[in-house]
């Protein structure tokens, strides 16, 4: 029996999504980060100590950034909907989410 057009379309969409996921994984591995950072980024998770580039690779660019410059450094609050991530001099130091 032949697959319907909808089934073929769904299969093509699944294949395309799998290919994008594999390409994303290869690009992340190529960054040369430690294995634990690499796995967190692939899983779209982050932790305190991540750099800006690791954070963006993990969860994307923020919707907004509030920036404060003092004699002690640059402090930023990155806003992702209900998630607030705090960075000092480009490194994640804290986060706050609403549950």
C-alpha positions as CSV (number, residue, x, y, z in Angstrom):
1,X,0.0,0.0,0.0
2,X,1.3,3.4,-0.8
3,X,1.8,6.1,1.8
4,X,-0.5,9.1,1.6
5,X,0.7,12.5,0.8
6,X,0.2,13.5,4.5
7,X,2.3,10.5,5.7
8,X,5.1,11.4,3.2
9,X,5.0,15.0,4.3
10,X,5.2,14.1,8.0
11,X,8.1,11.7,7.3
12,X,10.0,14.4,5.4
13,X,9.4,16.9,8.3
14,X,10.7,14.3,10.8
15,X,13.8,13.7,8.6
16,X,14.5,17.4,8.3
17,X,14.1,17.9,12.0
18,X,16.5,15.0,12.7
19,X,19.0,16.4,10.3
20,X,18.9,19.9,11.9
21,X,19.4,18.3,15.3
22,X,22.4,16.4,14.1
23,X,23.9,19.6,12.5
24,X,23.3,21.5,15.7
25,X,25.0,18.8,17.7
26,X,28.1,18.8,15.4
27,X,28.3,22.5,15.5
28,X,28.2,22.5,19.4
29,X,30.8,19.7,19.6
30,X,33.1,21.6,17.2
31,X,33.2,24.5,19.8
32,X,35.6,22.4,21.9
33,X,33.9,23.0,25.2
34,X,34.2,20.4,28.0
35,X,32.0,17.3,27.6
36,X,29.7,18.3,30.5
37,X,29.2,21.8,29.0
38,X,28.6,20.3,25.5
39,X,26.0,17.9,26.8
40,X,24.1,20.6,28.7
41,X,24.1,22.9,25.6
42,X,22.9,20.1,23.4
43,X,20.1,19.5,25.9
44,X,19.3,23.2,25.8
45,X,20.2,23.6,29.5
46,X,22.7,25.9,31.2
47,X,24.4,26.3,34.6
48,X,26.2,29.0,36.6
49,X,29.6,29.6,35.1
50,X,28.5,29.5,31.5
51,X,29.9,32.2,29.2
52,X,27.6,34.4,27.1
53,X,28.3,32.3,24.0
54,X,27.5,29.1,25.8
55,X,24.3,30.5,27.2
56,X,23.2,31.7,23.7
57,X,24.1,28.3,22.2
58,X,22.0,26.6,25.0
59,X,18.9,28.7,25.1
60,X,19.2,31.3,22.5
61,X,19.3,35.1,22.5
62,X,17.4,36.9,25.3
63,X,14.3,39.0,24.6
64,X,15.9,41.9,26.5
65,X,19.1,42.8,28.3
66,X,19.4,45.2,31.2
67,X,23.0,46.4,31.6
68,X,24.7,48.1,34.5
69,X,28.3,49.3,34.3
70,X,30.1,50.1,37.6
71,X,33.7,50.4,38.8
72,X,33.5,46.7,39.6
73,X,32.5,45.5,36.2
74,X,29.6,44.9,33.8
75,X,26.4,43.4,35.3
76,X,23.7,42.2,33.0
77,X,20.2,40.8,33.4
78,X,19.1,38.7,30.4
79,X,15.4,38.3,30.1
80,X,13.8,35.1,28.6
81,X,10.1,35.4,29.3
82,X,9.8,34.3,33.0
83,X,13.5,33.4,33.2
84,X,16.0,36.0,34.3
85,X,19.7,35.2,33.9
86,X,22.4,37.3,35.6
87,X,25.9,37.7,34.2
88,X,28.9,39.5,35.6
89,X,31.7,40.3,33.1
90,X,30.2,37.8,30.6
91,X,29.8,34.8,33.0
92,X,26.5,33.5,34.4
93,X,26.4,34.1,38.1
94,X,22.7,33.5,39.0
95,X,19.3,32.9,37.5
96,X,15.7,33.4,38.6
97,X,12.6,31.8,37.3
98,X,8.9,31.9,38.1
99,X,7.2,28.7,38.9
